[in-house]
Amino acid sequence: MKNFNLYIIYVSFCLSFPVMLNAQEENGKEVIEQKIEELSSRYDLVLDYSDLVEMLYYYYQNPLNLNSATAEELKSLGVFSPIQINNFLEFRRKNGYFKSIYELKDIDDFPYLFIMDIKIFVMVAPISANNSIKIKNIFKYGRSDLFLRYGRVLEAQKGFAAIGDSALTANPNSHYLGSPNKIYFRYKFNYSDRVSVALVGDKDAGEELFKGSNKYGFDFYSGHIYLRDLGKVKAIVLGDYHLEFGQGLTLWSGVGFGKSVDVLGVQKVPRGLNPNSSANENIYFRGAAASFRVTENSDLTVFYSNKNLDAGLLSDTLSAEDFYFQSIQVSGLHRTPSEVAKKNAVNEQIFGENIAFNKEGFHIGATAYKTIYDKELIKPTQPYQIYDFQGKSNVNSGADFSYSLKKFGVFGELSASANGAYAFLGGLLANFTPRVNMSLIYRDFAVDYQVVYAVPFAEASGAKNEKGLFLGSSIFIGNKSSLKTYYDIFSFPWLRYRVNSPSQGNEFLAQFNYEVSRYFNFYILLKSETKMLNNSLQTEGIISPSPVEKQSLRFNARYIASNEVTLKSRVEASSYHQQTNVKKFGYAIYQDVKYKSQNLPLDFSFRYAIFSTDDYDTRIYAYESDVLYKFSVPGYYYKGQRYYLLFHWDVMKNCDFWLRFSQSIFFDKTSIGSNIDFINGNKKSEITAQIRLKF
């Protein structure tokens, strides 16, 4: 069974380390790309997956010992489903230690192909007699990584052009304060998976560096000191960190995936407390947190966070004490005087706890925390926002549960906010036979449920104003093919952005996969979605919503031509139709070539794509390989072509170098972008260079 967590491994590992792929590892690659493409297309998100990459890369270099692995370590590895973890631990309790990883085939729900996929991340070895942390060993066996990255758009953008003093005085936000260079650095020290120390600095294009608003260097810094397995102390962190509990309905600050062809991935596998070492400037906590073993089967996590957020301040008076804000700015960009003025304008404090009980496949947990802002949040008087949180403080609490048997698993979470509103999510996983799997999930989020740090399974972003029922199935046909489908029906009891009435919708997806051989496979994907959206042709009176139908059809093939060359081809078509409007279409075709030299420490990835869409509504997303710890999922729209070349060179044992060039050329445009991002021409080119030093 290739479950959701295995796909997370591949998205981080296979796409970031293409030189290490073998035929079996390539088999999961397509599903991973789809997960990232789906997430980007659904919410137009640009996310940083560095934390997942690092965890996986650690286990690649230091495989997890199956004889000593705890339930927490199995979760953190991201390979096993809750049902598999329960079956694994039960088998080890009854039969003793493993002598070979191939003994996993004797466990329910551990098919041979799954074992082949995960064997590079696990091992079988005697249990170490002494597992305590010693200071001398930390410095002797600890390892450091230093990353330096540079990037920029090569074409001249209006915001970087020379401007006169009078013009700048008249319109100070018409020019970027800093250079067009993107600069990133990261230092991280690791000792096993027990000690982690990191410092990250990031400068976006247009931001200042060591001057102006950033006199002390980079626009954004992140860092942490993290220790785990210190007797009764399971984990402790100072600095920046993530919290993941339950099903993401009460508290979840990490990345969370939703609907995809992996129908068994609807159940989240929370990792609890983990350090943050990404460059994301919003989705994290800053302060201190610790997890304790209260008893053999119960844990307590306490946390405190104090960080500043970007927001535009408003006031009805001249008193600084009367300032309020309408929304939190999440772009993380500080390139102009107006953006700099919003930087760190609001302080946010969060403190709370989570307590959990785990025993033999059964889990129950409770989370409660309070959020306090130093200024009042007052939303605009838009009808769709009247149930949103407003004020200076909020309290969120929730209880979650899960229970896994050999073939079945149930899970859920019930949450509440300070205003008394509730949200519920519950699900069922069933492995009827090794060839037939099904999942069911129901959610009911009240229109006035109020929470910020939540990433539940949902159609819309956030956790409010939604009801839905999801049913997924996975059927393996013979040993070489499978059919995966899901159907999701959902409703929104209240208004939404660009939807001026309560609405409903549905989504259907079917994907047929066929493994022609270990070297060649393909899949065909059909997706159809119907939702309500305000009528774009109506300009007067009360604008009413009408149905919008979106369809896409994709054919994707991959061929491992040799130990050095892998080819991938894709053709995808999309359509978009809103009632009373003309139906719109789009397509994209691309070819990938990946080469890994068997004799030289070199590899490269190349893509050439052509695309033609009627407009932005028919855009098509496609995952692109990028430098390590950087992710790219552009949307192809309008008419044009795009290509990129990624070059990777192992300069020496402790030094790696990446160089990436990409360019989009639009056939139907004479300019790109608007306002100060304006480019006079039909080409946009980007270059990225990165070096990693290991010591």
C-alpha positions as CSV (number, residue, x, y, z in Angstrom):
1,M,0.0,0.0,0.0
2,K,1.4,3.3,-1.0
3,N,-0.1,5.6,1.6
4,F,-0.1,9.4,2.0
5,N,3.0,9.4,4.2
6,L,5.1,7.5,1.8
7,Y,4.2,10.0,-0.9
8,I,5.4,12.8,1.4
9,I,8.7,11.1,1.5
10,Y,8.9,11.0,-2.3
11,V,7.9,14.6,-2.7
12,S,10.7,15.6,-0.5
13,F,13.3,13.1,-1.4
14,C,12.8,12.0,-5.0
15,L,12.1,15.5,-6.3
16,S,14.9,17.1,-4.4
17,F,17.5,14.3,-4.8
18,P,16.8,13.0,-8.4
19,V,20.3,11.7,-8.7
20,M,19.5,9.0,-6.1
21,L,16.4,7.6,-7.7
22,N,16.2,4.0,-8.7
23,A,13.4,2.3,-10.6
24,Q,11.4,1.5,-7.4
25,E,11.8,5.0,-5.9
26,E,10.6,6.5,-9.2
27,N,7.3,4.6,-8.9
28,G,6.1,7.0,-6.2
29,K,7.3,10.1,-7.9
30,E,4.3,10.7,-10.0
31,V,1.9,10.7,-7.1
32,I,4.0,13.1,-5.2
33,E,4.2,15.7,-7.9
34,Q,0.4,15.4,-8.2
35,K,0.0,16.2,-4.5
36,I,2.1,19.4,-4.8
37,E,0.4,20.4,-8.1
38,E,-3.0,19.8,-6.5
39,L,-2.2,21.9,-3.4
40,S,-0.8,24.8,-5.6
41,S,-3.8,24.8,-8.0
42,R,-6.3,24.7,-5.2
43,Y,-5.0,27.5,-3.1
44,D,-2.3,29.3,-5.2
45,L,0.1,28.6,-2.4
46,V,3.9,28.8,-2.4
47,L,5.1,26.5,0.4
48,D,8.5,25.6,1.8
49,Y,8.9,21.8,2.3
50,S,12.4,22.0,3.7
51,D,11.5,20.5,7.1
52,L,10.1,17.4,5.4
53,V,13.1,17.1,3.1
54,E,15.5,17.3,6.0
55,M,13.8,14.6,8.1
56,L,13.8,12.3,5.1
57,Y,17.4,12.9,4.1
58,Y,18.5,12.2,7.7
59,Y,16.8,8.7,7.5
60,Y,18.4,8.1,4.1
61,Q,21.8,8.6,5.6
62,N,20.9,7.1,9.0
63,P,18.3,4.4,8.4
64,L,15.8,3.8,11.3
65,N,16.5,0.6,13.2
66,L,13.2,-1.4,13.2
67,N,14.2,-3.2,16.4
68,S,14.3,0.0,18.5
69,A,11.9,2.3,16.5
70,T,9.2,3.9,18.7
71,A,5.7,4.9,17.5
72,E,6.9,8.5,17.4
73,E,9.9,7.7,15.2
74,L,7.8,5.6,12.8
75,K,5.4,8.6,12.5
76,S,8.3,11.1,12.0
77,L,9.7,8.9,9.2
78,G,6.5,9.5,7.3
79,V,6.4,6.0,5.7
80,F,3.8,4.2,7.7
81,S,0.0,4.7,8.1
82,P,-1.5,4.5,11.6
83,I,-2.8,1.0,10.8
84,Q,0.6,-0.2,9.7
85,I,2.3,1.3,12.8
86,N,-0.1,-0.5,15.0
87,N,0.3,-3.8,13.2
88,F,4.1,-3.4,13.2
89,L,4.4,-2.8,16.9
90,E,2.0,-5.6,17.7
91,F,4.0,-8.0,15.5
92,R,7.3,-7.0,17.2
93,R,5.8,-7.5,20.7
94,K,4.6,-11.0,19.9
95,N,7.6,-12.2,17.8
96,G,10.6,-10.3,19.1
97,Y,13.3,-8.5,17.2
98,F,13.7,-8.6,13.5
99,K,16.6,-10.3,11.8
100,S,15.8,-9.0,8.3
101,I,13.6,-6.3,6.9
102,Y,12.0,-8.9,4.7
103,E,10.2,-10.2,7.8
104,L,7.9,-7.2,7.3
105,K,6.1,-9.3,4.7
106,D,4.6,-11.4,7.5
107,I,2.8,-8.4,8.9
108,D,-0.7,-7.5,7.8
109,D,-0.8,-4.7,5.2
110,F,3.0,-4.8,4.4
111,P,3.0,-5.9,0.7
112,Y,6.3,-6.8,-0.9
113,L,6.4,-3.7,-3.1
114,F,5.9,-1.4,-0.1
115,I,8.9,-3.0,1.6
116,M,11.0,-2.5,-1.5
117,D,10.0,1.2,-1.5
118,I,11.0,1.9,2.1
119,K,14.0,-0.3,2.6
120,I,16.5,2.5,1.9
121,F,15.1,4.3,5.0
122,V,15.1,1.5,7.5
123,M,17.5,-1.2,8.7
124,V,17.7,-4.1,11.2
125,A,20.4,-4.0,13.8
126,P,21.0,-4.9,17.5
127,I,19.7,-2.3,20.0
128,S,22.3,0.0,21.4
129,A,22.8,-0.5,25.1
130,N,23.4,3.2,25.9
131,N,21.2,5.8,24.1
132,S,22.0,8.8,26.3
133,I,23.4,12.0,24.9
134,K,27.0,12.8,25.8
135,I,28.5,16.2,25.2
136,K,31.8,14.8,23.8
137,N,29.8,12.7,21.3
138,I,27.8,15.7,20.1
139,F,30.9,17.6,19.1
140,K,32.7,14.4,17.8
141,Y,29.9,13.0,15.7
142,G,27.8,16.0,15.0
143,R,27.5,17.3,11.4
144,S,27.1,20.8,9.9
145,D,25.5,22.0,6.7
146,L,25.9,25.5,5.3
147,F,23.7,26.6,2.3
148,L,24.2,29.7,0.3
149,R,21.7,30.5,-2.5
150,Y,21.5,33.4,-5.0
151,G,18.7,34.1,-7.5
152,R,17.1,36.8,-9.6
153,V,14.9,37.7,-12.5
154,L,17.2,38.7,-15.4
155,E,14.9,41.0,-17.2
156,A,14.7,44.6,-16.1
157,Q,11.6,45.3,-13.9
158,K,10.1,48.7,-13.5
159,G,10.5,48.8,-9.8
160,F,14.3,48.5,-10.1
161,A,14.7,51.1,-12.8
162,A,16.4,54.4,-12.1
163,I,14.0,57.1,-10.8
164,G,14.4,60.8,-10.2
165,D,14.2,62.3,-6.7
166,S,11.1,64.3,-7.5
167,A,9.2,61.3,-8.9
168,L,10.3,59.1,-5.9
169,T,9.1,61.8,-3.5
170,A,5.8,62.1,-5.3
171,N,5.3,58.3,-5.3
172,P,7.7,56.5,-2.9
173,N,6.1,53.1,-3.5
174,S,6.9,53.2,-7.2
175,H,10.4,51.9,-6.6
176,Y,11.9,49.0,-4.7
177,L,14.2,49.8,-1.8
178,G,16.6,47.0,-2.4
179,S,18.3,45.1,-5.2
180,P,16.7,42.4,-7.5
181,N,18.9,39.7,-5.9
182,K,17.3,36.9,-3.9
183,I,19.8,35.7,-1.2
184,Y,19.4,32.9,1.2
185,F,21.6,31.2,3.7
186,R,21.2,28.4,6.2
187,Y,23.5,26.9,8.8
188,K,22.3,23.7,10.5
189,F,24.1,21.4,13.0
190,N,22.7,17.9,13.7
191,Y,23.7,15.2,16.1
192,S,21.8,12.1,15.1
193,D,18.1,13.0,15.3
194,R,18.6,14.1,18.9
195,V,20.2,17.6,18.6
196,S,19.5,20.3,16.1
197,V,20.8,23.9,16.0
198,A,19.9,26.1,13.0
199,L,20.0,29.7,11.7
200,V,18.3,30.8,8.5
201,G,18.4,34.2,6.7
202,D,16.4,35.2,3.7
203,K,16.2,38.3,1.5
204,D,13.5,38.5,-1.2
205,A,14.0,40.5,-4.4
206,G,13.5,44.2,-3.7
207,E,14.3,44.0,0.0
208,E,17.2,45.8,1.5
209,L,20.3,44.0,2.9
210,F,22.5,45.5,5.7
211,K,21.0,48.9,5.2
212,G,17.8,50.9,5.5
213,S,15.0,48.8,7.1
214,N,17.4,45.8,7.5
215,K,20.5,47.4,9.1
216,Y,21.3,44.0,10.7
217,G,21.4,42.0,7.6
218,F,18.6,39.9,6.2
219,D,14.9,40.8,6.1
220,F,14.0,37.5,7.8
221,Y,15.8,35.4,10.3
222,S,14.8,32.0,11.8
223,G,16.6,29.8,14.2
224,H,16.2,27.1,16.9
225,I,17.9,24.9,19.4
226,Y,16.2,21.5,19.6
227,L,16.9,18.4,21.8
228,R,14.9,15.2,22.1
229,D,14.9,11.9,24.1
230,L,16.2,13.3,27.4
231,G,14.7,10.9,29.7
232,K,11.3,12.2,30.8
233,V,11.7,15.1,28.3
234,K,10.7,13.8,24.9
235,A,11.6,17.0,23.1
236,I,12.4,20.6,23.9
237,V,12.9,23.6,21.6
238,L,14.0,27.2,21.9
239,G,13.4,29.5,18.9
240,D,11.1,28.6,16.0
241,Y,9.1,25.5,15.9
242,H,6.0,23.7,14.6
243,L,3.1,22.1,16.4
244,E,0.9,19.4,14.8
245,F,-1.9,17.8,16.8
246,G,-5.0,15.7,15.9
247,Q,-6.4,16.1,12.5
248,G,-5.4,19.8,12.0
249,L,-8.7,21.2,13.2
250,T,-7.6,22.8,16.5
251,L,-3.8,23.4,16.1
252,W,-1.5,22.6,13.1
253,S,1.2,24.9,11.9
254,G,3.0,22.6,9.5
255,V,2.2,21.7,5.9
256,G,-0.9,19.7,5.4
257,F,-2.2,18.0,2.2
258,G,-5.8,17.4,1.4
259,K,-7.6,15.7,-1.4
260,S,-5.5,13.7,-3.9
261,V,-5.4,10.4,-5.7
262,D,-4.0,8.9,-2.5
263,V,-7.4,8.2,-1.0
264,L,-6.0,6.6,2.2
265,G,-4.1,9.8,3.0
266,V,-7.2,11.6,4.5
267,Q,-6.0,10.7,8.0
268,K,-3.2,13.1,9.1
269,V,-0.3,11.6,11.1
270,P,0.7,14.5,13.5
271,R,4.3,14.8,14.5
272,G,3.7,16.9,17.6
273,L,6.6,19.2,18.4
274,N,9.2,19.8,15.7
275,P,11.8,22.5,15.0
276,N,11.3,24.9,12.1
277,S,14.2,25.5,9.7
278,S,12.3,26.8,6.7
279,A,12.2,30.3,5.3
280,N,8.4,30.6,5.6
281,E,7.8,33.9,7.3
282,N,4.4,33.2,8.8
283,I,3.5,29.5,9.5
284,Y,5.5,28.8,12.6
285,F,5.7,29.6,16.3
286,R,8.6,31.5,18.0
287,G,9.4,31.0,21.7
288,A,9.8,27.8,23.7
289,A,8.0,24.4,23.8
290,A,8.6,21.0,25.5
291,S,7.0,17.6,25.5
292,F,7.2,15.4,28.6
293,R,6.5,11.7,29.3
294,V,4.0,11.8,32.1
295,T,3.5,8.1,32.3
296,E,4.5,5.2,30.0
297,N,1.5,5.9,27.8
298,S,0.8,9.6,28.2
299,D,2.5,12.7,27.1
300,L,2.2,16.4,27.9
301,T,3.3,19.2,25.6
302,V,3.4,22.9,26.7
303,F,4.2,25.8,24.5
304,Y,4.6,29.6,24.4
305,S,5.1,31.7,21.3
306,N,5.7,35.4,21.0
307,K,6.3,36.9,17.5
308,N,5.4,39.9,15.4
309,L,3.2,39.9,12.4
310,D,2.8,42.1,9.4
311,A,-0.3,44.2,9.2
312,G,-1.5,47.6,8.0
313,L,-2.5,49.7,11.0
314,L,-5.5,52.0,11.0
315,S,-6.8,54.5,13.5
316,D,-9.9,56.6,14.1
317,T,-7.9,59.0,16.3
318,L,-4.3,60.3,16.5
319,S,-3.6,58.2,19.6
320,A,-1.2,55.3,19.0
321,E,-3.2,53.3,21.6
322,D,-6.2,53.3,19.3
323,F,-4.5,51.6,16.3
324,Y,-6.3,48.5,15.0
325,F,-5.7,46.2,12.0
326,Q,-8.0,44.6,9.5
327,S,-6.0,41.6,8.4
328,I,-2.6,39.9,8.7
329,Q,-0.3,40.3,5.7
330,V,1.2,36.9,4.8
331,S,3.4,37.6,1.8
332,G,6.5,38.2,3.9
333,L,7.6,40.9,1.4
334,H,9.1,44.2,2.5
335,R,10.3,45.9,-0.7
336,T,8.6,49.4,-0.6
337,P,8.0,51.9,2.2
338,S,4.4,50.9,2.5
339,E,5.3,47.2,2.9
340,V,8.1,48.1,5.4
341,A,5.6,50.1,7.4
342,K,3.5,46.9,7.9
343,K,6.4,44.8,9.0
344,N,6.1,43.5,12.6
345,A,3.2,45.9,13.3
346,V,1.2,43.5,15.5
347,N,2.4,41.3,18.3
348,E,0.9,37.8,18.7
349,Q,1.3,35.7,21.8
350,I,0.1,32.1,22.0
351,F,0.4,29.7,25.0
352,G,-1.3,26.4,25.7
353,E,-0.9,22.6,26.1
354,N,-1.7,19.3,24.6
355,I,-2.1,16.0,26.5
356,A,-2.2,12.7,24.8
357,F,-2.7,9.0,25.7
358,N,-1.5,6.3,23.4
359,K,-1.7,2.5,23.8
360,E,-1.8,-0.3,21.3
361,G,-3.3,1.5,18.4
362,F,-5.6,3.7,20.5
363,H,-5.0,7.4,20.8
364,I,-6.9,10.2,22.5
365,G,-5.7,13.8,22.9
366,A,-6.8,17.2,24.1
367,T,-5.4,20.6,23.0
368,A,-6.2,24.1,24.4
369,Y,-4.4,27.4,23.8
370,K,-5.0,31.1,23.9
371,T,-4.1,33.7,21.3
372,I,-3.5,37.4,22.3
373,Y,-2.9,40.3,19.9
374,D,-1.6,43.6,21.2
375,K,-3.9,45.5,18.9
376,E,-7.5,44.9,18.0
377,L,-8.5,43.1,14.9
378,I,-11.5,44.8,13.2
379,K,-12.6,43.2,9.9
380,P,-14.1,45.3,7.1
381,T,-17.9,45.2,7.0
382,Q,-18.1,42.8,4.1
383,P,-21.1,40.3,4.5
384,Y,-18.9,37.2,4.0
385,Q,-16.6,38.3,6.8
386,I,-19.2,39.0,9.6
387,Y,-18.5,35.6,11.3
388,D,-14.7,36.0,11.2
389,F,-12.8,36.5,14.4
390,Q,-12.5,40.0,15.7
391,G,-11.0,41.4,18.8
392,K,-7.7,40.9,20.8
393,S,-7.9,37.4,22.1
394,N,-9.3,34.0,21.2
395,V,-9.3,30.6,22.9
396,N,-9.3,27.3,20.9
397,S,-9.7,23.8,22.4
398,G,-10.3,20.4,21.0
399,A,-10.2,16.7,21.5
400,D,-9.0,14.1,18.9
401,F,-9.0,10.3,18.8
402,S,-7.9,7.5,16.6
403,Y,-8.1,3.7,16.8
404,S,-6.4,1.3,14.5
405,L,-7.1,-2.4,14.0
406,K,-5.5,-4.8,11.5
407,K,-7.9,-3.8,8.7
408,F,-9.8,-0.8,9.9
409,G,-9.1,2.6,11.4
410,V,-11.3,5.4,12.8
411,F,-10.3,8.9,13.6
412,G,-11.7,12.3,14.4
413,E,-11.5,15.7,16.1
414,L,-14.0,18.0,17.8
415,S,-12.9,21.6,18.2
416,A,-14.4,24.8,19.7
417,S,-13.5,28.5,19.7
418,A,-14.1,31.1,22.4
419,N,-17.4,32.2,20.9
420,G,-18.9,28.7,21.5
421,A,-18.7,27.6,17.8
422,Y,-17.8,24.0,17.0
423,A,-16.1,22.2,14.2
424,F,-16.0,18.4,13.7
425,L,-14.2,16.0,11.4
426,G,-14.4,12.2,11.5
427,G,-13.2,9.5,9.2
428,L,-12.9,5.7,8.5
429,L,-10.2,3.8,6.7
430,A,-10.8,0.2,5.5
431,N,-8.4,-2.2,4.0
432,F,-11.0,-4.9,3.0
433,T,-8.4,-6.9,1.0
434,P,-4.8,-6.1,-0.1
435,R,-6.4,-5.0,-3.4
436,V,-9.4,-3.0,-2.2
437,N,-9.0,0.0,0.1
438,M,-11.6,2.7,0.9
439,S,-11.8,5.9,2.9
440,L,-14.6,8.0,4.2
441,I,-14.4,11.4,5.9
442,Y,-17.1,13.8,7.1
443,R,-16.6,17.3,8.2
444,D,-18.9,20.0,9.6
445,F,-17.2,23.4,10.3
446,A,-19.5,26.0,11.8
447,V,-19.8,29.3,9.9
448,D,-18.5,31.1,13.1
449,Y,-15.8,28.7,14.1
450,Q,-12.7,30.9,14.5
451,V,-9.1,29.6,14.3
452,V,-5.9,30.7,12.7
453,Y,-3.4,27.8,12.9
454,A,-5.5,25.0,11.5
455,V,-5.0,22.8,8.4
456,P,-7.8,20.2,8.3
457,F,-9.0,18.1,5.4
458,A,-11.3,20.6,3.6
459,E,-12.3,21.9,0.2
460,A,-11.7,25.6,1.1
461,S,-8.7,27.0,2.9
462,G,-9.2,27.3,6.6
463,A,-11.6,25.6,9.0
464,K,-15.0,27.3,8.9
465,N,-18.2,27.5,6.9
466,E,-18.1,24.1,5.3
467,K,-19.8,20.7,5.4
468,G,-18.7,17.8,3.3
469,L,-18.6,14.1,2.7
470,F,-15.7,12.4,1.0
471,L,-15.6,8.9,-0.3
472,G,-12.4,7.4,-1.9
473,S,-11.4,4.0,-3.2
474,S,-8.3,2.3,-4.4
475,I,-8.5,-0.9,-6.4
476,F,-5.5,-2.8,-7.5
477,I,-6.1,-4.8,-10.7
478,G,-3.6,-7.6,-11.1
479,N,0.0,-6.7,-10.2
480,K,0.5,-3.9,-12.7
481,S,-2.5,-1.6,-12.7
482,S,-4.8,0.3,-10.3
483,L,-7.8,2.5,-10.3
484,K,-8.1,5.3,-7.8
485,T,-11.2,7.4,-7.4
486,Y,-12.8,9.8,-5.1
487,Y,-16.1,11.8,-4.9
488,D,-16.5,14.7,-2.6
489,I,-19.7,16.6,-2.1
490,F,-19.6,19.8,0.0
491,S,-21.6,22.9,0.9
492,F,-20.9,26.3,2.3
493,P,-23.8,27.4,4.6
494,W,-22.7,31.1,4.5
495,L,-21.3,33.6,1.9
496,R,-17.7,33.3,0.8
497,Y,-15.3,35.6,-1.1
498,R,-16.7,36.1,-4.6
499,V,-19.8,34.0,-3.7
500,N,-22.7,36.2,-2.6
501,S,-25.0,33.4,-1.2
502,P,-24.8,30.0,0.5
503,S,-23.5,27.5,-2.1
504,Q,-22.6,23.9,-2.7
505,G,-20.4,21.9,-5.1
506,N,-18.9,18.5,-5.8
507,E,-15.7,17.1,-7.1
508,F,-14.9,13.8,-8.8
509,L,-11.5,12.3,-9.7
510,A,-10.4,9.0,-11.3
511,Q,-6.9,7.9,-12.1
512,F,-5.9,4.7,-13.9
513,N,-2.3,3.7,-13.4
514,Y,-0.5,1.0,-15.4
515,E,3.0,-0.4,-14.8
516,V,4.0,-1.7,-18.2
517,S,7.3,-2.8,-16.8
518,R,9.7,-1.7,-14.1
519,Y,11.1,0.8,-16.6
520,F,7.9,2.2,-18.1
521,N,4.6,3.3,-16.7
522,F,1.8,5.8,-17.4
523,Y,-1.4,7.1,-15.8
524,I,-4.5,8.8,-17.1
525,L,-6.3,11.2,-14.8
526,L,-9.8,12.7,-15.2
527,K,-11.0,15.4,-12.8
528,S,-14.3,17.3,-12.7
529,E,-15.4,20.0,-10.3
530,T,-18.5,22.1,-9.9
531,K,-18.7,25.1,-7.6
532,M,-20.6,28.4,-7.4
533,L,-19.0,31.8,-8.2
534,N,-20.3,35.3,-8.7
535,N,-21.4,35.9,-12.3
536,S,-18.5,37.7,-13.9
537,L,-20.7,39.3,-16.6
538,Q,-23.1,40.9,-14.1
539,T,-21.9,44.4,-13.2
540,E,-25.0,46.1,-11.7
541,G,-27.4,45.3,-8.8
542,I,-26.8,42.4,-6.4
543,I,-24.4,40.1,-8.2
544,S,-25.6,36.5,-7.9
545,P,-23.5,33.3,-8.1
546,S,-23.8,30.8,-10.9
547,P,-22.3,27.3,-11.4
548,V,-18.7,27.0,-12.6
549,E,-17.6,23.7,-14.1
550,K,-13.9,22.8,-14.4
551,Q,-12.6,19.7,-16.1
552,S,-9.1,18.4,-16.7
553,L,-7.7,15.4,-18.5
554,R,-4.1,14.3,-18.2
555,F,-1.9,11.7,-19.7
556,N,1.5,11.2,-18.0
557,A,4.2,8.6,-19.1
558,R,7.6,7.9,-17.6
559,Y,10.3,5.8,-19.1
560,I,13.6,4.8,-17.5
561,A,15.8,4.5,-20.6
562,S,18.9,3.5,-18.8
563,N,20.8,3.9,-15.5
564,E,21.6,7.4,-16.7
565,V,18.5,8.7,-18.5
566,T,14.9,9.0,-17.4
567,L,12.2,10.5,-19.7
568,K,8.8,11.8,-18.7
569,S,6.1,13.2,-21.0
570,R,2.8,14.9,-20.2
571,V,-0.2,16.1,-22.1
572,E,-2.9,17.9,-20.2
573,A,-6.1,19.7,-21.3
574,S,-8.4,21.9,-19.2
575,S,-11.8,23.5,-19.6
576,Y,-13.7,26.2,-17.6
577,H,-17.3,27.2,-18.0
578,Q,-19.5,29.5,-16.0
579,Q,-23.2,29.6,-16.8
580,T,-24.0,32.3,-19.4
581,N,-20.3,32.6,-20.3
582,V,-18.4,31.1,-23.2
583,K,-16.6,27.9,-22.4
584,K,-12.8,28.3,-22.2
585,F,-10.1,25.8,-22.9
586,G,-6.4,25.3,-22.4
587,Y,-3.6,22.7,-22.8
588,A,0.0,22.1,-21.9
589,I,2.5,19.6,-23.2
590,Y,6.0,19.0,-21.8
591,Q,8.9,16.7,-22.1
592,D,11.4,16.0,-19.3
593,V,14.9,14.6,-19.6
594,K,16.9,13.6,-16.5
595,Y,20.5,12.5,-16.8
596,K,22.7,11.1,-14.1
597,S,26.3,10.2,-15.0
598,Q,27.5,6.9,-13.8
599,N,31.2,8.0,-14.1
600,L,31.1,11.6,-13.1
601,P,29.6,13.4,-10.1
602,L,27.1,15.3,-12.4
603,D,23.4,15.2,-13.2
604,F,21.0,17.5,-14.8
605,S,17.2,17.9,-15.4
606,F,15.7,19.6,-18.5
607,R,12.1,20.4,-19.4
608,Y,10.6,22.0,-22.5
609,A,6.9,22.9,-22.4
610,I,4.4,24.6,-24.7
611,F,1.1,25.8,-23.5
612,S,-2.0,27.6,-24.7
613,T,-4.9,28.7,-22.5
614,D,-7.7,31.2,-23.1
615,D,-7.0,32.9,-19.8
616,Y,-5.9,32.5,-16.2
617,D,-9.0,30.4,-15.3
618,T,-7.7,27.5,-17.5
619,R,-4.2,27.6,-16.1
620,I,-2.4,24.3,-15.7
621,Y,0.1,23.6,-12.9
622,A,3.2,21.5,-13.2
623,Y,5.9,20.6,-10.7
624,E,9.4,21.6,-11.7
625,S,12.7,20.2,-10.2
626,D,14.6,22.9,-8.4
627,V,17.7,23.3,-6.2
628,L,17.8,21.4,-2.9
629,Y,15.2,22.9,-0.4
630,K,13.6,25.1,-3.0
631,F,10.3,24.2,-4.7
632,S,8.7,25.5,-7.9
633,V,5.1,24.8,-9.2
634,P,4.3,27.5,-11.8
635,G,1.0,27.8,-13.5
636,Y,1.1,27.7,-17.3
637,Y,-1.4,30.2,-18.8
638,Y,-1.9,32.3,-21.9
639,K,0.1,31.2,-24.9
640,G,3.8,30.4,-24.9
641,Q,6.7,28.1,-24.1
642,R,8.8,27.5,-21.0
643,Y,12.0,25.6,-20.4
644,Y,14.4,25.1,-17.6
645,L,17.8,23.4,-17.0
646,L,18.9,22.2,-13.6
647,F,22.6,21.3,-13.2
648,H,24.0,19.5,-10.1
649,W,27.7,18.9,-9.5
650,D,29.2,17.1,-6.5
651,V,32.3,19.3,-6.5
652,M,34.0,17.2,-3.8
653,K,33.0,14.9,-0.9
654,N,31.8,17.8,1.2
655,C,30.7,20.3,-1.4
656,D,27.7,20.3,-3.8
657,F,26.8,23.0,-6.4
658,W,23.4,23.6,-8.2
659,L,22.7,25.9,-11.1
660,R,19.2,26.5,-12.5
661,F,18.0,28.6,-15.4
662,S,14.4,28.9,-16.5
663,Q,12.6,31.1,-19.0
664,S,9.0,31.7,-20.1
665,I,8.3,33.2,-23.5
666,F,4.7,34.4,-24.2
667,F,3.6,34.5,-27.8
668,D,0.5,36.6,-27.2
669,K,2.0,39.3,-25.0
670,T,4.4,42.2,-25.4
671,S,4.8,42.9,-21.7
672,I,4.7,40.8,-18.5
673,G,3.4,41.9,-15.1
674,S,2.0,45.1,-13.9
675,N,2.8,48.2,-11.8
676,I,6.4,48.0,-10.5
677,D,6.8,44.3,-11.5
678,F,6.3,45.4,-15.1
679,I,8.7,43.9,-17.7
680,N,8.7,45.4,-21.2
681,G,8.9,42.3,-23.4
682,N,7.5,38.9,-23.7
683,K,10.3,37.0,-21.8
684,K,10.9,36.3,-18.2
685,S,14.1,34.5,-17.2
686,E,15.3,33.4,-13.7
687,I,18.6,32.1,-12.5
688,T,19.3,30.3,-9.2
689,A,22.7,29.2,-7.9
690,Q,23.3,27.3,-4.7
691,I,26.3,25.8,-2.9
692,R,26.2,23.4,0.1
693,L,29.2,22.8,2.4
694,K,29.3,19.9,4.7
695,F,31.7,19.7,7.7
